């Protein structure tokens, strides 16, 4: 799999001309997938965050085409918001690829990769905390994007403030592990990220989760609570955006790793 760096190294070594390099770089940028659209092949090289497939609104046939294209180009692809039916469709259509899934039947985070793919070298470390077990499916998105970006993750589930004593061990571990950023997911009133940010000198990304009772129970209350946090070290993503929070945390971790070297 040719990368932008490979092309630049060939150019610097005099193996190809400027015109040839320009042509190769254009061909690397995007790949057309049938009549569906364009796949952004170089997103990770350009922005640090790889192309991720949002599966919820796509048909099985479209997903198969997109996955085949991305695996051919990059060796691996991450899909979010898959359901069991679409997962089974992928498994049937792509028997030669390895498919790993985590989450619930209607909310799966899925890795698909070829035999040629290997885990990226690890740089940096983040922590992922959930207030309750309902938040775990969203946490899987943060964990998955960190893995794809080569960032180590330590996780703590079900440590919400309704049993605040459960938070003591995770906070101690986060400090001990010297993580670079922390993703905290919480529904209901969404108070956990504020508490965590008040206890550590590490960037915290809060993820409001759409769980709760009645008015404001679809994440609106949790979002408003996090946005009005009195802990200045807290940033907030949109409702249920575990992927976005994980991406930001992983970028912070990788930047910290560069500085440490």
C-alpha positions in Angstrom: 0.0 0.0 0.0 1.7 3.2 -1.2 1.5 6.2 1.1 2.1 9.9 0.6 5.5 9.5 2.4 6.5 6.7 -0.1 5.8 9.0 -3.0 7.8 11.9 -1.4 10.7 9.6 -0.6 10.8 8.3 -4.2 10.8 11.9 -5.4 13.6 12.9 -3.1 15.6 9.9 -4.2 15.2 10.8 -7.8 13.2 7.6 -8.7 10.3 9.6 -10.1 9.8 13.0 -11.6 7.8 15.9 -10.1 5.0 15.2 -12.7 4.9 11.5 -11.8 4.8 12.4 -8.1 2.0 14.8 -8.7 0.0 12.2 -10.6 0.5 9.5 -7.9 -0.5 11.9 -5.1 -3.7 12.7 -7.0 -4.5 9.0 -7.4 -3.9 8.4 -3.6 -6.2 11.1 -2.4 -9.7 9.7 -3.3 -11.2 6.5 -4.7 -14.6 6.4 -6.3 -16.9 3.7 -4.9 -19.4 2.7 -7.6 -22.1 5.4 -7.7 -22.0 5.9 -3.9 -19.4 8.5 -3.5 -15.7 9.0 -2.8 -13.5 7.4 -0.2 -10.9 9.7 1.4 -7.9 7.5 1.4 -5.4 9.9 2.9 -7.4 11.4 5.7 -5.2 9.9 8.4 -2.0 11.1 6.9 -3.5 14.6 6.4 -5.5 15.1 9.7 -4.2 12.3 12.0 -7.7 10.7 12.1 -8.5 7.9 9.6 -11.6 7.6 7.5 -14.4 6.0 9.5 -17.6 4.6 8.0 -20.9 5.6 9.6 -23.0 2.5 8.9 -26.4 3.5 10.4 -27.7 5.0 7.2 -26.0 2.8 4.6 -27.3 -0.4 3.0 -25.5 -3.7 3.2 -24.5 -3.5 -0.5 -23.1 -0.1 0.0 -21.1 -1.1 3.1 -19.6 -4.1 1.3 -18.4 -1.9 -1.6 -17.0 0.7 0.8 -15.3 -1.8 3.1 -13.7 -3.6 0.1 -12.3 -0.4 -1.2 -10.9 0.8 2.1 -9.4 -2.5 3.1 -7.7 -2.8 -0.3 -6.2 0.7 0.1 -5.4 0.7 3.9 -5.7 -2.9 5.0 -8.3 -2.0 7.7 -11.5 0.0 8.2 -13.6 1.0 11.2 -17.4 1.1 11.1 -19.6 2.7 13.7 -23.3 2.4 14.4 -23.7 -1.1 12.8 -26.5 -3.4 13.6 -26.5 -7.2 13.8 -28.2 -7.6 10.4 -25.6 -5.5 8.6 -22.8 -7.2 10.4 -24.1 -10.6 9.2 -24.3 -9.2 5.7 -20.7 -8.1 5.8 -19.6 -11.5 7.2 -21.4 -13.3 4.4 -20.1 -11.1 1.6 -16.5 -10.8 2.9 -15.5 -14.2 4.3 -11.8 -13.7 3.7 -11.6 -10.6 5.9 -11.4 -10.6 9.7 -14.4 -8.9 11.3 -14.4 -7.9 15.0 -17.4 -6.3 16.6 -18.2 -4.9 20.1 -21.4 -3.3 21.4 -25.0 -4.2 21.4 -27.2 -5.7 18.6 -28.3 -2.3 17.4 -25.1 -0.4 18.2 -22.0 -2.2 17.1 -18.5 -0.8 16.5 -16.8 -3.0 13.9 -13.2 -3.6 12.8 -12.6 -5.2 9.4 -9.1 -6.0 8.2 -7.1 -8.2 5.9 -4.3 -10.7 6.8 -1.8 -8.1 5.7 -2.8 -5.5 8.3 -1.0 -5.2 11.6 -1.7 -3.1 14.7 0.0 0.4 14.5 2.9 1.1 16.9 1.6 2.5 20.2 2.1 6.2 20.9 0.5 7.9 23.9 -2.2 6.7 26.2 -5.8 7.8 27.0 -8.4 6.7 29.6 -12.1 6.1 28.9 -14.6 6.2 31.8 -18.4 5.5 31.7 -20.8 6.6 34.4 -23.1 3.6 33.7 -23.3 0.4 31.7 -25.6 2.1 29.2 -22.7 4.3 28.1 -20.4 1.4 27.2 -21.6 1.1 23.5 -20.6 4.7 23.0 -17.3 4.2 24.8 -16.5 1.4 22.3 -16.3 4.0 19.5 -13.7 6.0 21.5 -11.7 2.9 22.2 -11.8 1.7 18.6 -10.6 5.0 17.0 -7.8 5.2 19.6 -6.7 1.7 18.6 -6.8 2.5 14.9 -4.7 5.6 15.6 -2.1 3.6 17.6 -3.0 5.0 21.1 -3.2 2.8 24.2 -6.5 2.9 26.2 -7.2 2.1 29.8 -11.0 1.7 30.6 -13.2 2.0 33.6 -16.9 1.2 33.4 -19.8 2.0 35.7 -18.1 4.5 38.0 -20.8 7.2 38.0 -21.5 9.6 40.8 -24.5 7.7 42.3 -21.8 5.6 43.9 -19.0 8.2 43.9 -16.7 6.0 46.0 -16.3 3.9 42.8 -14.3 6.7 41.3 -11.4 6.7 43.7 -9.6 3.7 42.2 -10.0 4.9 38.5 -8.7 8.4 39.4 -5.7 6.9 41.2 -5.0 4.6 38.2 -5.3 7.5 35.7 -2.7 9.5 37.6 -0.5 6.4 38.0 -0.7 5.5 34.3 0.1 9.1 33.3 -2.5 9.2 30.6 -2.6 12.2 28.2 -6.3 12.7 27.9 -9.5 11.3 29.4 -12.9 10.6 27.7 -15.8 10.6 30.2 -19.2 9.4 29.1 -22.4 10.0 31.1 -26.1 10.2 30.7 -28.9 11.2 33.1 -27.6 14.6 34.6 -24.2 14.1 33.1 -22.2 15.1 36.1 -19.3 12.7 36.0 -17.1 14.6 33.5 -17.2 17.7 35.8 -16.2 15.7 38.8 -13.3 14.0 37.0 -12.1 17.3 35.5 -12.0 18.8 39.0 -9.8 16.0 40.3 -7.0 15.7 37.7 -4.7 18.0 35.7 -5.4 16.2 32.4 -7.6 17.3 29.5 -11.1 15.8 29.9 -13.5 15.3 26.9 -17.1 14.8 28.1 -19.6 12.8 26.0 -23.3 13.3 26.9 -25.2 10.0 26.5 -28.9 9.8 25.4 -30.1 7.9 28.5 -32.5 9.1 31.2 -36.1 9.5 32.2 -38.7 11.8 30.5 -37.8 15.5 29.9 -34.2 15.9 28.8 -33.7 12.2 29.0 -32.3 11.8 25.5 -29.0 13.5 26.3 -30.2 17.1 26.3 -29.8 17.5 30.1 -26.4 15.8 30.1 -25.2 18.1 27.3 -26.5 21.2 29.0 -24.9 20.1 32.3 -21.5 19.5 30.7 -21.6 22.8 28.8 -22.3 24.6 32.0 -19.6 22.8 33.9 -17.7 24.7 36.6 -14.6 22.6 35.9 -12.5 24.6 33.3 -10.5 21.5 32.2 -13.5 20.0 30.5 -14.4 20.1 26.7 -17.6 18.6 25.4 -18.7 16.9 22.2 -22.2 16.3 20.9 -24.7 13.8 22.3 -23.4 10.2 21.8 -20.3 11.2 19.9 -17.9 8.7 21.3 -16.0 8.6 18.1 -15.3 12.4 18.1 -14.2 12.4 21.7 -11.9 9.4 21.1 -10.4 11.2 18.1 -9.6 14.3 20.0 -8.2 12.4 23.0 -6.0 10.3 20.6 -4.7 13.4 18.8 -3.7 14.9 22.2 -2.0 11.7 23.2 0.0 11.4 20.0 1.1 15.0 20.2 2.2 14.4 23.8 4.1 11.3 22.7 6.0 13.4 20.1 7.0 16.0 22.7 8.2 13.2 25.1 10.5 11.9 22.4 
